[in-house]
Amino acid sequence: MWNDCIKIHENDDFIVDIDKEMLNSFHIYSTDIRHSPKLQVWYDTVTKKCFGPEQDFYANPSDFSFFTQKEDFFSNPLWGKEHLEKYLYPIFGDDAEKTAEYIIQNFDELKKYKDKTILMIGGGPSTNQVDWKKMNFEYDYAWSCNNFYLRSDMDEVKISLAFLGPTVDLEDNNLKDYVNKNETTCVFEAGISPFRKPEEFELFREACPGRSCYIHQRYFSKLGTVARMVCLGTFLGAKRIYFIGMDGFPGKDGSKYPHAFEGPKKDHAGRLFSYDLHRRQYVLLWDYLLNTLEKNKTEYQNLGEGHPANQSSDISKKEFPLPKPTE
């Protein structure tokens, strides 16, 4: 069981004894996805709800982890190659590695992460409230996202790659100075909206030449940027990924856990009642990374494990627990 959820159906058959309530929920899920499930189905024992990876953007846009199914990703008119042809290819070009899981620009800087250890730092409260810098681990590169550069200690960490979402002001001189000083690769995602205007990309590329590229992953979800960073690191062949600040629930009024980059001013309005949704989506994220992706050899460590806002803790304690501190 992960996060109070159990896998009940796989390979066209139930894998546990189910009761009437489970069966009812299973039928509702099948109706949502418009066919009998072909992939695994999970059951949330708290909300009595079935969920799974076939509940994509088209089946349930309010609660989805994947834009499309694997076989439809590249050809999908809304989220596939056609979308990139309109949005990013005119700016960045179409030289990219294209698979059923991702479209990643062929960018030389991305090649250096293969077989390396990456520390990923997100804006969740565990970044502030867990003393991860004193943990006994080593890493080759550090990644972060969005307004990471507002933290005073990011020069010390030296971020080599950053996902920059649409809320980031690309004209901020502090951002441009950080990127140029630290030779930070800036990653723009094709699937995150609102979409930027071409001139925004062009001005940023002029100010920070050779420092930006694009990616597009089938996995998206509502968990935030770090979850997609973990997926990218996995696709790039990282040996090990340490992550901090990939947490989840900000408290019922949004103020219990201040954002690690933006502090109390960060608006959590869209995430206030998302506890159960995030709990389920973390199940699907780790099921995807640990059980679904073929030939995945990346190891993971949740440095925020045990923090009250960290909704991967139940899973990481079972599947890749933090080593016990030495006395």
N, C-alpha and C positions, 0 to 999 in steps of 0.2 A: 504494500500500500504506500502510495506517495501522496502527501498533502491531503489525506483523507479520501483519496480516490483509488479505485482498483480497476485494473484492466479486466474486462469481462468477455470480450469477443475478439477473435483473431483467426485469420485463415478460414473464414466462412463458418466459424463455429464458436459456440460459447465455451469459455475455458474455465468457468467457475459455475457453481450451482446458483441459479438466479431465482428470485422470487417474483411475485406478480408486479410489484412496484418497479423493479428493474426492467422487466419485460415491457411494461407500459412505456417507460422512459426510452427504451431501445426503439420502440415503434415510432415514438415522436421524433427521435433523432433520424431514423430512416426516412421519415416524411420530410424533415428539414433538408436532407441531402438529396432527396428525390430518387433514391434507389436503395437496395439492400447494401449495407456496408461491405466494402471490399478490403478496407484497412482496419486496423485495430480500433476498438471502441472502449472508452473508459467510462466509469460510473462514479459520480461525485456522491459520496455517502452522506454528505451534509445537506446539499440542496436537492438530492434525489434526481440528478440530471445526468443523462448520457452526453458525452462529447467525444470528439476525435478529430483527426487531421483532415477528414473529408468535409468538415464544416468550414469551407473556405470562404473567401470574400463574396462569392456568388451565392452560396447557401445561407450565410449568416454574417452580413457585413458588420454587425454590432459586436460580434464575438468570434473572430477568426484568427487563425495563426498563419495561414498560407494564402497567398493571392489566388492560386489556382492549384489544380492537381498536377502532379509531376509531368504527365504526358501532354498537358496543355500549355505549360508555362511559356515555352519559346514562341509558339504560334498564336497565343492569346491576343486578340486585337486591343484589349484594354491595358494589359499588363506585360505583354511580351515584346518581341522585337519591334513591332510597329510603334509602340509607345516610345521606345528609345530613339527610333528614327526621327520622330517628331521633336522630342525633347532635348536629348543630349548629344546624339551623333553630329548634328550641325556645329556644335561647339567643340567637342572633344574627339570626334572621329569615330569610326565604327570598328576599329581594330580591337577586338575583345575575345576572350575565351567564353564560349557559349555552351552551357550544358542544360540539363533538365532542372537543375537546382539554382543556377546563377548565370549572370552575364557580368563578367569582370573585365574592365579595360586592361589590355596588355600594357602595363606600366612598370618599368624596370624596378622602381623602388619597392613594389609589392613582392618581388621575388626573394628579397632578403629575409623574409619571415619564415621560410621553409625550414623545418627542424630546429626552430628557435623557441625560446621561452618568452612569452609576452605577458606583461602586467597590464590589465585593462581597468581603468579608473572611471567610474560613473558618478553621477550626481546624487545617488541615493544617500541616505543618512549614515550608513555604515562607513562611508568614506571619511566622515568627520568623527564618528563616535567609536570606531574600532581602531586600536593602535596597530594598524597593519604594517607601519614602517619598521616596527621593532620585531616583526615576525622573522623567523629564520628562513628566508628564501632569497634566491637570486634570479635575475631576469636579464634578458638581452635587450629588450625594447619595451617601451611603455606606450600605450594607446589611451586616448580619451575622446571626449565628444563635446559638441556644442559650445557652451560658454566656459569651458574648462580653464581658459587662460585668465579668468577673473580671480582664480585662486593664486595666492602669493607664492605657494610652494611648487608651482608647476615648472618654474625654471630649474629648480633643484631636481625634479624628476626627469625633465626633458622628454616631452611627448614627441614621438617620432611619427605617429599617425593619429589623425583626428577626424571623426565623422562630424560634418557641419550641417545641421538641419536648417530648415527655413526660418527658424526664429533667430538665428545668428546674424548679426549685422556684419556683412562682409566688408563694409567700409570703415569699420572700427580700426583705427590705427594701432591699437594695442594688440589686436588679433594679427594684423599684417606684420607688425614688428616681431611678434613671437614666432610666427611661421617662418619668416626669413632668417631670424637669428638661430632657431633650432632645427632648421631644414625639415620642418614638419610636412608630411604628406597629408593633404586635405581631401577627404573622400566625400563625394556627393552621391546620395542615393536617388535612384530614378523613381522609386515607389512612394516617396514621402511627400505629402502636399502640405501647404500650398506650394505649387511649383514656382521656381524662380524664373525671372525674365532673362533672356540671353545676355543682355547688357550687364547684368549683375555678375554673371560668370566671367564675361570678357574683362571687366574692370578688375576683378579679383585676380585673374590670370596674368594681367599686365603688372599688377602690384606684387604678385608672388609667382614669378615665372617658374615653370617646371615643377610646381608643388601640388597640383590638383589632378584628380582622376575621378571616374565614376564607377559605381557598382549597381547591380540590381539583383536581388535575391528573391527566390520564391517564398522563403520564410519572411514574415513581417511581424505579425502579432501586435498587441497593445502593451507589451511589456517595456517598451522604451528602447533606446539606442544600443545599450550595452549588450542586450541579447543578440542583436544583429551583428555587433562587433565580434562576439564570441563565434557566431556562425562563420563570419568572414575569416577569422583567424584559423578556424578549422579547415575551411576550404583552401586556404593558402598553405596548409600543411604544417602548422605550428606543432612543435613537440609537446608543449605544455602551456596552458593558459591559466594564470592567476587572475581573479576578478574581485573587485571591491566596488560597492556602490550600485550593484544591480539588486535592488531590494523589492520594492512593490508598494504596499499600502502606506499612504502618508498620514493615516489617522482620520477619524471621522470628520474633523473640521479642517483638515489639511495643514494644520499648524504644529502638530505634535513632533514631526521630524523635519526640520528645515532642510532645504536643498543644499547639497554640498558645494555647489558653484555659485548659486544665486541667492542663497540664504532665505529668510522669511518672505521676501518679496515675490518669490516664485509662486505662480498661480497653480494650485492643484485642483482647481474646480472640476476638471474633467475626470479626476481619478478618485474622488472622495468615497464613492460607494462601489469600488472596484475590487474589493478584497477577494470575493469568491471567483470573479473572472480571472484575476491574476493567479490565484491559487491553481486553477485549472490550466491556465496557459503555461505556467511553469512546468506542469506535468507534461504537456505536449512538447515544450522546448527540449526538455531532457530526454524524453522518449525519442524524439527526432535525432538528437545528437548521439545518444548512447546506443540506441537500438535500431534506428532506421537507416542512417547514413552508412553506406557500404565503405569498407576499407578505412574507416575513421580510426586513427591511432592517437589522436590528440588526448592528452590527459588534462584534467580540470581540477582547480582548487578554489573553493568559495571562501575568500578571506573574510567575508562578512557573516560567515556561519554563526548562528546563535543570536544575532542582533534581532530584536523583536519585529523589525520591519522587513527582515530578510526572508522572502517567501520561497527561496530555494533550500533553506536550511534542512528541512525534513528529508529532502531528496539527497542532498550532498552528504549528510551524515551517514546515509546508508550506502551510497554508491561511490563517493570519493571523499571520505572524511578528512578533515584537517589532522595532521599528525599531532599527537599529544606533546605538549611542551616538555622539554627536557629539564630536569631539576638541577 
